[in-house]
Amino acid sequence: AIFVVLMLVTPAIPQDEDYHDFADQRDLFLGIPNTLNVLSNIPFLFVGLAGLILCHYKNYFRLCSQGELWSWTLFYAGVTAVGVGSSYYHLYPNDATLVWDRLPMTIAFTSIVAIFIIERVDDRAGTKSLAPLVIAGALSILYWSFFDDLRPYAVIQFVPCIVIPVMAIVIPPMYTHSSYWLWAAGFYLLAKVEEAADKPIYRWTHDIVSGHTLKHLCAAMVPVFLTLMLAKRTIEPD
């Protein structure tokens, strides 16, 4: 319903070309352009790979269903791909490479929504929603790529920011250590603030580090806290 209303009543949202004009464009070493914006994606790669291994190594996370297993697997696959795709984008910032930055992020976003449905609403419904959600995320990227319209992508990115907190507040948790979701949300919010303040932060730090570099590091804390949650949590007593 949100998507239909958005498409009917709002104009197309083209990609702003100034988006690619990051504050820190230094080549610091090894001939890597935009060095810090590239290298600050490495934590995504390590956390994503660790999560993938722990998902499938002797059920380390004690996941209760196949739906949970595949949802968390897709989430960590998305996080791992962010480490690769975002690094590639920041080597050559343009609309064509930005696709490979945003596509894995949508996989992670949509997988988290499916996980919340599984944990807070119904396992079967959440499992069935996983594929449609991930496909919808991928289609939003393709739509932007072909029609230069960010409205579907905006829905995919921002609706979970509303739906997930509402579900977290209204529906009792299935597992303990749910506070880790709040820590993850806090770091994601901080990352968005740093992204918006890319150039001011670069000035405030006397050209040491930009807001976008800090955004990558804070955003990588999201899967870190979710991994800690998975390692520690147990079934919530009635």
LOMAR-400313 format. One record per atom (N, C-alpha, C): residue in one letter; y, x, z; residue number from 1; atom name. Coordinates in steps of 0.05 Angstrom, whole numbers, plus 5000, padded with zeros to 4 digits. Layout:
<sites>
SITE   residuo      v      u      w   num   atomo
SITE         A      Y      X      Z   NUM      CA
...
</sites>
This chain:
<sites>
SITE   residuo      v      u      w   num   atomo
SITE         A   4976   5017   5000     1       N
SITE         A   5000   5000   5000     1      CA
SITE         A   5025   5017   5000     1       C
SITE         I   5025   5038   5017     2       N
SITE         I   5048   5057   5017     2      CA
SITE         I   5052   5070   4990     2       C
SITE         F   5030   5077   4977     3       N
SITE         F   5031   5091   4951     3      CA
SITE         F   5043   5072   4930     3       C
SITE         V   5033   5047   4929     4       N
SITE         V   5042   5028   4909     4      CA
SITE         V   5072   5022   4913     4       C
SITE         V   5081   5017   4938     5       N
SITE         V   5109   5012   4943     5      CA
SITE         V   5126   5036   4934     5       C
SITE         L   5117   5060   4942     6       N
SITE         L   5132   5085   4935     6      CA
SITE         L   5135   5087   4904     6       C
SITE         M   5114   5082   4889     7       N
SITE         M   5115   5086   4860     7      CA
SITE         M   5133   5064   4847     7       C
SITE         L   5135   5041   4860     8       N
SITE         L   5150   5019   4848     8      CA
SITE         L   5180   5021   4853     8       C
SITE         V   5187   5030   4877     9       N
SITE         V   5215   5028   4886     9      CA
SITE         V   5230   5054   4886     9       C
SITE         T   5216   5076   4882    10       N
SITE         T   5230   5102   4883    10      CA
SITE         T   5229   5116   4856    10       C
SITE         P   5249   5132   4849    11       N
SITE         P   5248   5147   4824    11      CA
SITE         P   5229   5171   4827    11       C
SITE         A   5222   5183   4804    12       N
SITE         A   5205   5206   4804    12      CA
SITE         A   5218   5229   4820    12       C
SITE         I   5202   5245   4833    13       N
SITE         I   5212   5268   4848    13      CA
SITE         I   5203   5294   4834    13       C
SITE         P   5220   5306   4817    14       N
SITE         P   5212   5330   4803    14      CA
SITE         P   5211   5354   4822    14       C
SITE         Q   5196   5375   4815    15       N
SITE         Q   5195   5399   4830    15      CA
SITE         Q   5222   5414   4827    15       C
SITE         D   5234   5421   4850    16       N
SITE         D   5259   5436   4849    16      CA
SITE         D   5253   5465   4843    16       C
SITE         E   5264   5476   4822    17       N
SITE         E   5259   5503   4814    17      CA
SITE         E   5269   5523   4835    17       C
SITE         D   5289   5515   4852    18       N
SITE         D   5299   5533   4873    18      CA
SITE         D   5278   5537   4894    18       C
SITE         Y   5257   5520   4895    19       N
SITE         Y   5236   5523   4915    19      CA
SITE         Y   5223   5551   4913    19       C
SITE         H   5223   5563   4889    20       N
SITE         H   5210   5588   4885    20      CA
SITE         H   5228   5612   4893    20       C
SITE         D   5252   5606   4900    21       N
SITE         D   5272   5627   4906    21      CA
SITE         D   5270   5633   4936    21       C
SITE         F   5251   5649   4945    22       N
SITE         F   5247   5655   4973    22      CA
SITE         F   5266   5677   4983    22       C
SITE         A   5271   5676   5009    23       N
SITE         A   5290   5695   5020    23      CA
SITE         A   5280   5724   5018    23       C
SITE         D   5255   5729   5025    24       N
SITE         D   5244   5756   5026    24      CA
SITE         D   5229   5761   5000    24       C
SITE         Q   5241   5776   4982    25       N
SITE         Q   5228   5783   4957    25      CA
SITE         Q   5223   5813   4954    25       C
SITE         R   5220   5826   4977    26       N
SITE         R   5217   5855   4977    26      CA
SITE         R   5189   5864   4968    26       C
SITE         D   5188   5886   4955    27       N
SITE         D   5164   5900   4948    27      CA
SITE         D   5162   5924   4968    27       C
SITE         L   5147   5919   4990    28       N
SITE         L   5147   5939   5012    28      CA
SITE         L   5127   5962   5008    28       C
SITE         F   5104   5956   4998    29       N
SITE         F   5084   5977   4993    29      CA
SITE         F   5062   5968   4974    29       C
SITE         L   5048   5987   4963    30       N
SITE         L   5026   5982   4945    30      CA
SITE         L   5034   5967   4920    30       C
SITE         G   5060   5965   4914    31       N
SITE         G   5069   5951   4891    31      CA
SITE         G   5065   5921   4891    31       C
SITE         I   5061   5910   4916    32       N
SITE         I   5057   5881   4918    32      CA
SITE         I   5084   5867   4919    32       C
SITE         P   5090   5851   4900    33       N
SITE         P   5116   5836   4901    33      CA
SITE         P   5115   5815   4923    33       C
SITE         N   5138   5810   4935    34       N
SITE         N   5140   5790   4957    34      CA
SITE         N   5119   5796   4978    34       C
SITE         T   5118   5821   4986    35       N
SITE         T   5096   5832   5002    35      CA
SITE         T   5089   5815   5026    35       C
SITE         L   5108   5809   5044    36       N
SITE         L   5102   5796   5069    36      CA
SITE         L   5093   5767   5064    36       C
SITE         N   5105   5754   5044    37       N
SITE         N   5096   5726   5037    37      CA
SITE         N   5068   5726   5026    37       C
SITE         V   5059   5748   5014    38       N
SITE         V   5032   5749   5004    38      CA
SITE         V   5013   5756   5027    38       C
SITE         L   5018   5777   5041    39       N
SITE         L   5000   5786   5062    39      CA
SITE         L   4998   5767   5086    39       C
SITE         S   5018   5752   5091    40       N
SITE         S   5017   5733   5114    40      CA
SITE         S   4997   5710   5109    40       C
SITE         N   4985   5709   5085    41       N
SITE         N   4964   5689   5080    41      CA
SITE         N   4937   5698   5088    41       C
SITE         I   4934   5724   5095    42       N
SITE         I   4908   5735   5102    42      CA
SITE         I   4895   5721   5125    42       C
SITE         P   4910   5713   5146    43       N
SITE         P   4897   5698   5168    43      CA
SITE         P   4882   5673   5159    43       C
SITE         F   4892   5659   5139    44       N
SITE         F   4878   5635   5129    44      CA
SITE         F   4850   5642   5119    44       C
SITE         L   4848   5665   5105    45       N
SITE         L   4823   5673   5094    45      CA
SITE         L   4803   5679   5116    45       C
SITE         F   4811   5694   5136    46       N
SITE         F   4793   5701   5158    46      CA
SITE         F   4784   5677   5175    46       C
SITE         V   4804   5660   5182    47       N
SITE         V   4797   5637   5199    47      CA
SITE         V   4779   5618   5183    47       C
SITE         G   4786   5614   5157    48       N
SITE         G   4770   5596   5141    48      CA
SITE         G   4741   5605   5138    48       C
SITE         L   4737   5631   5132    49       N
SITE         L   4710   5642   5130    49      CA
SITE         L   4695   5640   5156    49       C
SITE         A   4708   5646   5178    50       N
SITE         A   4695   5644   5205    50      CA
SITE         A   4687   5616   5210    50       C
SITE         G   4704   5597   5204    51       N
SITE         G   4697   5568   5208    51      CA
SITE         G   4673   5560   5191    51       C
SITE         L   4673   5568   5166    52       N
SITE         L   4650   5562   5148    52      CA
SITE         L   4624   5572   5159    52       C
SITE         I   4625   5597   5169    53       N
SITE         I   4600   5609   5180    53      CA
SITE         I   4591   5594   5204    53       C
SITE         L   4610   5588   5223    54       N
SITE         L   4603   5575   5248    54      CA
SITE         L   4594   5547   5243    54       C
SITE         C   4604   5534   5223    55       N
SITE         C   4595   5506   5217    55      CA
SITE         C   4565   5506   5210    55       C
SITE         H   4555   5527   5198    56       N
SITE         H   4528   5526   5188    56      CA
SITE         H   4509   5546   5202    56       C
SITE         Y   4519   5561   5221    57       N
SITE         Y   4502   5580   5236    57      CA
SITE         Y   4491   5567   5261    57       C
SITE         K   4466   5558   5259    58       N
SITE         K   4452   5546   5282    58      CA
SITE         K   4468   5523   5295    58       C
SITE         N   4484   5509   5279    59       N
SITE         N   4500   5486   5288    59      CA
SITE         N   4517   5495   5313    59       C
SITE         Y   4530   5518   5310    60       N
SITE         Y   4546   5529   5332    60      CA
SITE         Y   4566   5509   5343    60       C
SITE         F   4578   5492   5326    61       N
SITE         F   4598   5473   5335    61      CA
SITE         F   4586   5447   5346    61       C
SITE         R   4560   5445   5345    62       N
SITE         R   4546   5421   5356    62      CA
SITE         R   4556   5395   5343    62       C
SITE         L   4558   5396   5317    63       N
SITE         L   4567   5372   5302    63      CA
SITE         L   4545   5351   5302    63       C
SITE         C   4552   5326   5305    64       N
SITE         C   4533   5305   5311    64      CA
SITE         C   4522   5291   5286    64       C
SITE         S   4535   5295   5263    65       N
SITE         S   4526   5280   5239    65      CA
SITE         S   4531   5297   5214    65       C
SITE         Q   4519   5289   5192    66       N
SITE         Q   4523   5302   5167    66      CA
SITE         Q   4552   5298   5157    66       C
SITE         G   4563   5274   5163    67       N
SITE         G   4590   5269   5156    67      CA
SITE         G   4610   5289   5168    67       C
SITE         E   4605   5294   5194    68       N
SITE         E   4622   5314   5208    68      CA
SITE         E   4618   5342   5195    68       C
SITE         L   4593   5349   5190    69       N
SITE         L   4587   5375   5179    69      CA
SITE         L   4601   5380   5153    69       C
SITE         W   4599   5360   5135    70       N
SITE         W   4611   5363   5108    70      CA
SITE         W   4642   5362   5109    70       C
SITE         S   4652   5345   5127    71       N
SITE         S   4682   5343   5130    71      CA
SITE         S   4693   5369   5140    71       C
SITE         W   4681   5380   5161    72       N
SITE         W   4691   5406   5171    72      CA
SITE         W   4686   5429   5152    72       C
SITE         T   4664   5427   5137    73       N
SITE         T   4659   5448   5116    73      CA
SITE         T   4681   5447   5095    73       C
SITE         L   4688   5423   5086    74       N
SITE         L   4709   5421   5066    74      CA
SITE         L   4736   5430   5077    74       C
SITE         F   4741   5424   5103    75       N
SITE         F   4766   5433   5115    75      CA
SITE         F   4768   5463   5115    75       C
SITE         Y   4747   5477   5124    76       N
SITE         Y   4747   5506   5125    76      CA
SITE         Y   4747   5518   5097    76       C
SITE         A   4734   5505   5078    77       N
SITE         A   4735   5514   5050    77      CA
SITE         A   4764   5513   5040    77       C
SITE         G   4778   5491   5047    78       N
SITE         G   4806   5489   5039    78      CA
SITE         G   4823   5510   5051    78       C
SITE         V   4818   5516   5077    79       N
SITE         V   4834   5536   5091    79      CA
SITE         V   4829   5564   5078    79       C
SITE         T   4804   5570   5072    80       N
SITE         T   4797   5595   5059    80      CA
SITE         T   4811   5597   5032    80       C
SITE         A   4810   5575   5017    81       N
SITE         A   4823   5575   4990    81      CA
SITE         A   4853   5577   4992    81       C
SITE         V   4865   5567   5014    82       N
SITE         V   4894   5571   5018    82      CA
SITE         V   4900   5600   5019    82       C
SITE         G   4884   5616   5033    83       N
SITE         G   4888   5644   5035    83      CA
SITE         G   4889   5658   5008    83       C
SITE         V   4872   5649   4990    84       N
SITE         V   4872   5660   4963    84      CA
SITE         V   4894   5649   4945    84       C
SITE         G   4895   5622   4945    85       N
SITE         G   4914   5608   4927    85      CA
SITE         G   4943   5614   4934    85       C
SITE         S   4949   5614   4959    86       N
SITE         S   4977   5618   4967    86      CA
SITE         S   4985   5647   4962    86       C
SITE         S   4966   5666   4966    87       N
SITE         S   4972   5694   4959    87      CA
SITE         S   4978   5697   4930    87       C
SITE         Y   4961   5685   4913    88       N
SITE         Y   4965   5686   4884    88      CA
SITE         Y   4992   5674   4876    88       C
SITE         Y   4999   5651   4889    89       N
SITE         Y   5025   5639   4882    89      CA
SITE         Y   5048   5657   4889    89       C
SITE         H   5047   5669   4913    90       N
SITE         H   5070   5686   4921    90      CA
SITE         H   5072   5712   4907    90       C
SITE         L   5050   5720   4893    91       N
SITE         L   5052   5743   4875    91      CA
SITE         L   5070   5737   4851    91       C
SITE         Y   5066   5712   4841    92       N
SITE         Y   5081   5703   4817    92      CA
SITE         Y   5091   5675   4821    92       C
SITE         P   5112   5671   4837    93       N
SITE         P   5121   5644   4844    93      CA
SITE         P   5132   5628   4820    93       C
SITE         N   5117   5608   4812    94       N
SITE         N   5126   5589   4791    94      CA
SITE         N   5109   5564   4794    94       C
SITE         D   5116   5543   4778    95       N
SITE         D   5102   5518   4780    95      CA
SITE         D   5072   5520   4774    95       C
SITE         A   5065   5537   4755    96       N
SITE         A   5037   5539   4747    96      CA
SITE         A   5020   5551   4769    96       C
SITE         T   5030   5572   4783    97       N
SITE         T   5014   5583   4805    97      CA
SITE         T   5016   5567   4830    97       C
SITE         L   5037   5550   4833    98       N
SITE         L   5040   5533   4856    98      CA
SITE         L   5017   5513   4858    98       C
SITE         V   5006   5506   4835    99       N
SITE         V   4983   5487   4835    99      CA
SITE         V   4961   5498   4853    99       C
SITE         W   4956   5525   4852   100       N
SITE         W   4934   5537   4866   100      CA
SITE         W   4940   5542   4896   100       C
SITE         D   4966   5538   4903   101       N
SITE         D   4974   5538   4931   101      CA
SITE         D   4970   5511   4943   101       C
SITE         R   4978   5490   4928   102       N
SITE         R   4978   5463   4939   102      CA
SITE         R   4950   5450   4938   102       C
SITE         L   4934   5456   4918   103       N
SITE         L   4908   5443   4915   103      CA
SITE         L   4890   5447   4940   103       C
SITE         P   4886   5472   4949   104       N
SITE         P   4870   5475   4973   104      CA
SITE         P   4882   5462   4998   104       C
SITE         M   4909   5461   5000   105       N
SITE         M   4921   5448   5023   105      CA
SITE         M   4914   5418   5024   105       C
SITE         T   4913   5405   5000   106       N
SITE         T   4907   5377   5000   106      CA
SITE         T   4878   5373   5008   106       C
SITE         I   4860   5391   5001   107       N
SITE         I   4832   5389   5010   107      CA
SITE         I   4831   5390   5041   107       C
SITE         A   4846   5408   5053   108       N
SITE         A   4846   5410   5082   108      CA
SITE         A   4858   5385   5095   108       C
SITE         F   4881   5376   5084   109       N
SITE         F   4894   5352   5095   109      CA
SITE         F   4875   5328   5094   109       C
SITE         T   4863   5322   5071   110       N
SITE         T   4847   5298   5067   110      CA
SITE         T   4821   5300   5083   110       C
SITE         S   4811   5324   5086   111       N
SITE         S   4786   5327   5103   111      CA
SITE         S   4792   5320   5132   111       C
SITE         I   4816   5328   5141   112       N
SITE         I   4823   5322   5169   112      CA
SITE         I   4825   5292   5174   112       C
SITE         V   4836   5277   5154   113       N
SITE         V   4837   5248   5157   113      CA
SITE         V   4809   5236   5159   113       C
SITE         A   4790   5246   5142   114       N
SITE         A   4763   5236   5143   114      CA
SITE         A   4750   5243   5170   114       C
SITE         I   4756   5267   5181   115       N
SITE         I   4745   5275   5207   115      CA
SITE         I   4755   5256   5229   115       C
SITE         F   4781   5249   5228   116       N
SITE         F   4791   5231   5248   116      CA
SITE         F   4779   5204   5246   116       C
SITE         I   4774   5194   5222   117       N
SITE         I   4760   5168   5219   117      CA
SITE         I   4732   5169   5230   117       C
SITE         I   4718   5191   5225   118       N
SITE         I   4691   5194   5235   118      CA
SITE         I   4691   5195   5266   118       C
SITE         E   4709   5210   5277   119       N
SITE         E   4709   5214   5307   119      CA
SITE         E   4721   5190   5322   119       C
SITE         R   4741   5177   5310   120       N
SITE         R   4756   5156   5325   120      CA
SITE         R   4750   5128   5317   120       C
SITE         V   4739   5124   5292   121       N
SITE         V   4735   5096   5283   121      CA
SITE         V   4705   5091   5279   121       C
SITE         D   4693   5103   5258   122       N
SITE         D   4665   5098   5252   122      CA
SITE         D   4654   5121   5235   122       C
SITE         D   4631   5131   5243   123       N
SITE         D   4620   5154   5229   123      CA
SITE         D   4614   5147   5199   123       C
SITE         R   4602   5124   5194   124       N
SITE         R   4595   5117   5167   124      CA
SITE         R   4620   5113   5150   124       C
SITE         A   4640   5099   5161   125       N
SITE         A   4664   5095   5145   125      CA
SITE         A   4678   5121   5139   125       C
SITE         G   4679   5139   5159   126       N
SITE         G   4692   5165   5154   126      CA
SITE         G   4678   5182   5134   126       C
SITE         T   4651   5181   5135   127       N
SITE         T   4635   5197   5116   127      CA
SITE         T   4640   5186   5087   127       C
SITE         K   4640   5159   5085   128       N
SITE         K   4645   5148   5058   128      CA
SITE         K   4673   5153   5048   128       C
SITE         S   4692   5157   5066   129       N
SITE         S   4720   5161   5058   129      CA
SITE         S   4725   5190   5049   129       C
SITE         L   4707   5208   5056   130       N
SITE         L   4713   5237   5051   130      CA
SITE         L   4717   5242   5021   130       C
SITE         A   4698   5235   5004   131       N
SITE         A   4701   5240   4976   131      CA
SITE         A   4725   5227   4963   131       C
SITE         P   4730   5200   4968   132       N
SITE         P   4754   5188   4956   132      CA
SITE         P   4780   5201   4966   132       C
SITE         L   4781   5209   4991   133       N
SITE         L   4805   5222   5001   133      CA
SITE         L   4810   5249   4987   133       C
SITE         V   4789   5265   4985   134       N
SITE         V   4792   5291   4972   134      CA
SITE         V   4799   5288   4943   134       C
SITE         I   4786   5269   4929   135       N
SITE         I   4793   5264   4901   135      CA
SITE         I   4821   5255   4898   135       C
SITE         A   4830   5237   4916   136       N
SITE         A   4858   5228   4914   136      CA
SITE         A   4877   5251   4918   136       C
SITE         G   4871   5270   4936   137       N
SITE         G   4888   5293   4939   137      CA
SITE         G   4889   5310   4914   137       C
SITE         A   4866   5315   4902   138       N
SITE         A   4866   5331   4877   138      CA
SITE         A   4881   5317   4855   138       C
SITE         L   4878   5290   4853   139       N
SITE         L   4892   5276   4832   139      CA
SITE         L   4922   5277   4835   139       C
SITE         S   4931   5277   4861   140       N
SITE         S   4960   5279   4866   140      CA
SITE         S   4971   5305   4855   140       C
SITE         I   4956   5326   4857   141       N
SITE         I   4964   5352   4846   141      CA
SITE         I   4965   5352   4816   141       C
SITE         L   4944   5340   4804   142       N
SITE         L   4943   5338   4775   142      CA
SITE         L   4966   5321   4764   142       C
SITE         Y   4972   5299   4778   143       N
SITE         Y   4994   5282   4770   143      CA
SITE         Y   5020   5297   4770   143       C
SITE         W   5025   5312   4791   144       N
SITE         W   5050   5328   4792   144      CA
SITE         W   5050   5349   4770   144       C
SITE         S   5027   5362   4766   145       N
SITE         S   5026   5383   4746   145      CA
SITE         S   5032   5373   4718   145       C
SITE         F   5022   5348   4711   146       N
SITE         F   5026   5338   4684   146      CA
SITE         F   5052   5323   4681   146       C
SITE         F   5061   5309   4702   147       N
SITE         F   5085   5291   4699   147      CA
SITE         F   5109   5300   4715   147       C
SITE         D   5107   5323   4729   148       N
SITE         D   5128   5334   4745   148      CA
SITE         D   5140   5313   4764   148       C
SITE         D   5122   5300   4779   149       N
SITE         D   5129   5279   4798   149      CA
SITE         D   5113   5283   4824   149       C
SITE         L   5128   5289   4845   150       N
SITE         L   5115   5296   4871   150      CA
SITE         L   5109   5272   4889   150       C
SITE         R   5114   5248   4880   151       N
SITE         R   5111   5225   4898   151      CA
SITE         R   5082   5222   4908   151       C
SITE         P   5061   5223   4891   152       N
SITE         P   5034   5221   4902   152      CA
SITE         P   5028   5244   4921   152       C
SITE         Y   5036   5268   4915   153       N
SITE         Y   5031   5290   4933   153      CA
SITE         Y   5045   5286   4960   153       C
SITE         A   5070   5275   4959   154       N
SITE         A   5084   5269   4984   154      CA
SITE         A   5068   5250   5002   154       C
SITE         V   5057   5230   4989   155       N
SITE         V   5040   5211   5004   155      CA
SITE         V   5017   5225   5017   155       C
SITE         I   5003   5241   5002   156       N
SITE         I   4979   5255   5012   156      CA
SITE         I   4986   5274   5034   156       C
SITE         Q   5010   5287   5033   157       N
SITE         Q   5018   5306   5053   157      CA
SITE         Q   5028   5293   5078   157       C
SITE         F   5044   5272   5075   158       N
SITE         F   5059   5262   5099   158      CA
SITE         F   5046   5238   5112   158       C
SITE         V   5031   5222   5098   159       N
SITE         V   5017   5199   5111   159      CA
SITE         V   4999   5208   5133   159       C
SITE         P   4983   5230   5129   160       N
SITE         P   4967   5240   5152   160      CA
SITE         P   4983   5247   5176   160       C
SITE         C   5008   5256   5172   161       N
SITE         C   5025   5264   5194   161      CA
SITE         C   5033   5239   5211   161       C
SITE         I   5030   5215   5199   162       N
SITE         I   5035   5191   5214   162      CA
SITE         I   5009   5179   5225   162       C
SITE         V   4989   5177   5207   163       N
SITE         V   4964   5164   5213   163      CA
SITE         V   4949   5178   5236   163       C
SITE         I   4947   5205   5234   164       N
SITE         I   4931   5220   5253   164      CA
SITE         I   4943   5217   5282   164       C
SITE         P   4969   5221   5286   165       N
SITE         P   4979   5217   5314   165      CA
SITE         P   4975   5189   5324   165       C
SITE         V   4978   5169   5306   166       N
SITE         V   4974   5141   5315   166      CA
SITE         V   4945   5137   5324   166       C
SITE         M   4926   5147   5308   167       N
SITE         M   4898   5144   5316   167      CA
SITE         M   4892   5160   5341   167       C
SITE         A   4905   5183   5344   168       N
SITE         A   4900   5199   5368   168      CA
SITE         A   4910   5185   5393   168       C
SITE         I   4932   5169   5391   169       N
SITE         I   4943   5155   5414   169      CA
SITE         I   4928   5129   5420   169       C
SITE         V   4922   5114   5398   170       N
SITE         V   4911   5087   5401   170      CA
SITE         V   4881   5087   5407   170       C
SITE         I   4866   5104   5393   171       N
SITE         I   4837   5103   5394   171      CA
SITE         I   4826   5125   5413   171       C
SITE         P   4809   5118   5432   172       N
SITE         P   4798   5138   5451   172      CA
SITE         P   4782   5159   5436   172       C
SITE         P   4783   5184   5446   173       N
SITE         P   4768   5206   5432   173      CA
SITE         P   4738   5205   5437   173       C
SITE         M   4723   5214   5418   174       N
SITE         M   4694   5217   5421   174      CA
SITE         M   4687   5242   5436   174       C
SITE         Y   4704   5263   5434   175       N
SITE         Y   4698   5289   5446   175      CA
SITE         Y   4720   5297   5466   175       C
SITE         T   4712   5316   5483   176       N
SITE         T   4731   5328   5501   176      CA
SITE         T   4750   5348   5486   176       C
SITE         H   4769   5359   5501   177       N
SITE         H   4788   5379   5490   177      CA
SITE         H   4804   5369   5467   177       C
SITE         S   4811   5343   5468   178       N
SITE         S   4828   5332   5447   178      CA
SITE         S   4856   5343   5447   178       C
SITE         S   4864   5355   5469   179       N
SITE         S   4892   5366   5470   179      CA
SITE         S   4896   5388   5449   179       C
SITE         Y   4874   5400   5440   180       N
SITE         Y   4877   5421   5419   180      CA
SITE         Y   4888   5409   5393   180       C
SITE         W   4884   5383   5388   181       N
SITE         W   4896   5371   5365   181      CA
SITE         W   4927   5372   5368   181       C
SITE         L   4937   5368   5392   182       N
SITE         L   4966   5369   5397   182      CA
SITE         L   4977   5397   5392   182       C
SITE         W   4962   5417   5401   183       N
SITE         W   4971   5444   5396   183      CA
SITE         W   4972   5450   5366   183       C
SITE         A   4952   5441   5352   184       N
SITE         A   4951   5445   5323   184      CA
SITE         A   4974   5430   5309   184       C
SITE         A   4980   5406   5318   185       N
SITE         A   5002   5390   5307   185      CA
SITE         A   5029   5404   5313   185       C
SITE         G   5031   5415   5337   186       N
SITE         G   5056   5429   5344   186      CA
SITE         G   5061   5453   5326   186       C
SITE         F   5040   5469   5321   187       N
SITE         F   5044   5492   5304   187      CA
SITE         F   5049   5484   5275   187       C
SITE         Y   5038   5462   5266   188       N
SITE         Y   5043   5453   5239   188      CA
SITE         Y   5072   5444   5237   188       C
SITE         L   5082   5430   5257   189       N
SITE         L   5110   5421   5257   189      CA
SITE         L   5129   5446   5257   189       C
SITE         L   5122   5466   5274   190       N
SITE         L   5138   5490   5275   190      CA
SITE         L   5138   5504   5248   190       C
SITE         A   5115   5504   5234   191       N
SITE         A   5113   5517   5208   191      CA
SITE         A   5132   5503   5188   191       C
SITE         K   5133   5477   5189   192       N
SITE         K   5150   5462   5170   192      CA
SITE         K   5180   5468   5175   192       C
SITE         V   5187   5471   5201   193       N
SITE         V   5215   5478   5208   193      CA
SITE         V   5221   5506   5197   193       C
SITE         E   5203   5525   5201   194       N
SITE         E   5207   5552   5191   194      CA
SITE         E   5209   5553   5161   194       C
SITE         E   5193   5537   5148   195       N
SITE         E   5195   5536   5118   195      CA
SITE         E   5222   5526   5109   195       C
SITE         A   5233   5506   5122   196       N
SITE         A   5259   5495   5115   196      CA
SITE         A   5281   5515   5121   196       C
SITE         A   5277   5532   5142   197       N
SITE         A   5298   5551   5150   197      CA
SITE         A   5291   5579   5140   197       C
SITE         D   5279   5581   5117   198       N
SITE         D   5270   5607   5106   198      CA
SITE         D   5293   5628   5106   198       C
SITE         K   5314   5621   5092   199       N
SITE         K   5336   5640   5089   199      CA
SITE         K   5352   5645   5115   199       C
SITE         P   5359   5623   5130   200       N
SITE         P   5373   5628   5155   200      CA
SITE         P   5357   5647   5174   200       C
SITE         I   5331   5643   5176   201       N
SITE         I   5315   5660   5194   201      CA
SITE         I   5315   5689   5184   201       C
SITE         Y   5315   5692   5158   202       N
SITE         Y   5316   5720   5146   202      CA
SITE         Y   5343   5733   5154   202       C
SITE         R   5364   5717   5154   203       N
SITE         R   5390   5729   5162   203      CA
SITE         R   5391   5734   5192   203       C
SITE         W   5381   5715   5207   204       N
SITE         W   5381   5719   5237   204      CA
SITE         W   5365   5743   5246   204       C
SITE         T   5344   5749   5232   205       N
SITE         T   5327   5772   5239   205      CA
SITE         T   5336   5798   5225   205       C
SITE         H   5360   5797   5213   206       N
SITE         H   5371   5821   5200   206      CA
SITE         H   5352   5831   5178   206       C
SITE         D   5342   5812   5162   207       N
SITE         D   5325   5819   5139   207      CA
SITE         D   5299   5832   5146   207       C
SITE         I   5289   5826   5170   208       N
SITE         I   5263   5836   5178   208      CA
SITE         I   5240   5818   5170   208       C
SITE         V   5243   5792   5175   209       N
SITE         V   5222   5773   5168   209      CA
SITE         V   5235   5746   5161   209       C
SITE         S   5223   5733   5142   210       N
SITE         S   5235   5707   5132   210      CA
SITE         S   5221   5684   5145   210       C
SITE         G   5233   5661   5143   211       N
SITE         G   5221   5636   5154   211      CA
SITE         G   5195   5630   5140   211       C
SITE         H   5193   5636   5114   212       N
SITE         H   5168   5628   5100   212      CA
SITE         H   5145   5645   5109   212       C
SITE         T   5150   5671   5115   213       N
SITE         T   5128   5688   5125   213      CA
SITE         T   5119   5677   5152   213       C
SITE         L   5138   5670   5170   214       N
SITE         L   5131   5659   5196   214      CA
SITE         L   5117   5632   5193   214       C
SITE         K   5125   5617   5172   215       N
SITE         K   5111   5591   5167   215      CA
SITE         K   5081   5595   5162   215       C
SITE         H   5075   5616   5146   216       N
SITE         H   5046   5621   5141   216      CA
SITE         H   5031   5628   5166   216       C
SITE         L   5043   5644   5183   217       N
SITE         L   5030   5653   5208   217      CA
SITE         L   5026   5629   5227   217       C
SITE         C   5046   5612   5229   218       N
SITE         C   5044   5589   5247   218      CA
SITE         C   5024   5568   5236   218       C
SITE         A   5025   5564   5209   219       N
SITE         A   5006   5545   5197   219      CA
SITE         A   4977   5555   5201   219       C
SITE         A   4973   5581   5201   220       N
SITE         A   4946   5591   5205   220      CA
SITE         A   4936   5586   5233   220       C
SITE         M   4954   5581   5252   221       N
SITE         M   4946   5575   5279   221      CA
SITE         M   4933   5547   5281   221       C
SITE         V   4938   5530   5261   222       N
SITE         V   4926   5503   5261   222      CA
SITE         V   4896   5505   5261   222       C
SITE         P   4884   5519   5240   223       N
SITE         P   4854   5521   5241   223      CA
SITE         P   4844   5538   5264   223       C
SITE         V   4861   5557   5275   224       N
SITE         V   4853   5573   5298   224      CA
SITE         V   4848   5554   5322   224       C
SITE         F   4867   5536   5328   225       N
SITE         F   4864   5518   5350   225      CA
SITE         F   4842   5498   5346   225       C
SITE         L   4838   5489   5321   226       N
SITE         L   4816   5470   5316   226      CA
SITE         L   4789   5483   5318   226       C
SITE         T   4788   5509   5312   227       N
SITE         T   4763   5524   5315   227      CA
SITE         T   4757   5527   5345   227       C
SITE         L   4777   5534   5361   228       N
SITE         L   4773   5536   5390   228      CA
SITE         L   4764   5509   5401   228       C
SITE         M   4776   5487   5392   229       N
SITE         M   4768   5460   5401   229      CA
SITE         M   4738   5455   5395   229       C
SITE         L   4730   5461   5370   230       N
SITE         L   4702   5456   5362   230      CA
SITE         L   4683   5473   5380   230       C
SITE         A   4691   5497   5386   231       N
SITE         A   4673   5515   5402   231      CA
SITE         A   4670   5505   5431   231       C
SITE         K   4691   5492   5441   232       N
SITE         K   4691   5485   5470   232      CA
SITE         K   4683   5456   5476   232       C
SITE         R   4687   5438   5457   233       N
SITE         R   4685   5410   5464   233      CA
SITE         R   4656   5401   5468   233       C
SITE         T   4654   5379   5482   234       N
SITE         T   4629   5365   5486   234      CA
SITE         T   4634   5335   5482   234       C
SITE         I   4613   5319   5482   235       N
SITE         I   4616   5290   5480   235      CA
SITE         I   4631   5280   5505   235       C
SITE         E   4651   5263   5499   236       N
SITE         E   4668   5252   5521   236      CA
SITE         E   4651   5232   5537   236       C
SITE         P   4649   5235   5564   237       N
SITE         P   4635   5215   5580   237      CA
SITE         P   4648   5187   5577   237       C
SITE         D   4632   5166   5579   238       N
SITE         D   4643   5139   5577   238      CA
SITE         D   4664   5134   5599   238       C
</sites>
